[in-house]
Amino acid sequence: MAFFTPDNRLEQLGNKVLEATLSQFPELAADQLALTWIVYDPPVIVNTGGAISAEEFWKHPVRGFSYRGTERIYPASVVKLFYLVAIHEWLENQMAMESEELNRAIRDMIVDSSNDATSLVVDVLTGTTSGPELSDGPFETWKYQRNIVNRYFYSLGWQDLTPINVNQKTWCDGPYGREKAFVGKNGENRNRLTTNAVARLLHSIIGGVTVSSARSQQMMPLLKRSLNPEDLATNQEENQVTGFLGQVLPLHAELWSKAGWTSQVRHDAAYIQLPDYQPYLLIVFTEGKNNSQNKAILPFISQSIMAAMGQI
């Protein structure tokens, strides 16, 4: 059962968005798209600066709609949201030591989506390193350590996180050595997330209840995206706005997000605030080689959801 309450009105509007999207992009198959949309009704319990306790926060119901929201999909760099939360949990409980270099890696992992930075964060989280293949005994120990982030998220008891797998680094050219052996010949042990799982995690970060209120407030600025055209022009290829959900937002909107893309997928996870609209979460995953290169699909969906928000 998802953390949000299904809503008939959101379902009607969401299905219209899906129909319009599949019509606009006939190369996008119905099973190559997943979406979760959460609407925050007044009183809004997110982005309060940590003013709401975790106990009060989780008692407050939210409305939502999802399409294939429980499908396990390769998340690309969206998985970095989970590593962001995990490293703050480790730091909070002194399972890792804060340092200037680790803080730099955390920032670059989220702000710039650096895979090299993510590699360091995963090493710190798990006490493992990449390298040549290992013999059976040491490799079993290594694999157990690499699954510590999975065990942490499973321990939260959130049903939405049951299907996830978050034990792999993110790569530019792909894994080698022990990393290749760990991911499997056919990628059977790849990272996997659902749009519902991402929505649950982002909901808790925006709500200020992930790890601690103070820790959540440290995560928020890393996720904030500028919509200023001058800022976007300086990093057009990898600004996580152009070609993603934020591209169509007006300048006076506010966006917190984490995108992910490879040659096979294009994803985005966003919390959006618009004047005169209710705040909302939108998580969209698309799969397929052609779709991953199509920078119009996610902006089209975002524009459609924005129009739907005006009808709520």
Secondary structure, DSSP 8 states (H G I E B T S, - for coil): --SSEE-HHHHHHHHHHHHHHHHH-TTS-GGGEEEEEEE--SS--SSSSS-S-HHHHHHS--EEEEESTT--B--GGGGHHHHHHHHHHHHHTTSS---HHHHHHHHHHHHS--HHHHHHHHHHHHT----S---HHHHHHHHHHHTHHHHHHHHTT-GGGTT-B------SS---THHHHHH-TT-TT--BB-HHHHHHHHHHHHTT-SS-HHHHHHHHHHHEE---HHHHHHT-SSSSSTTSGGGGS-TT-EEEEEEEE-SSEEEEEEEEE-TTS--EEEEEEEESHHHHH-TTHHHHHHHHHHHHHTT-
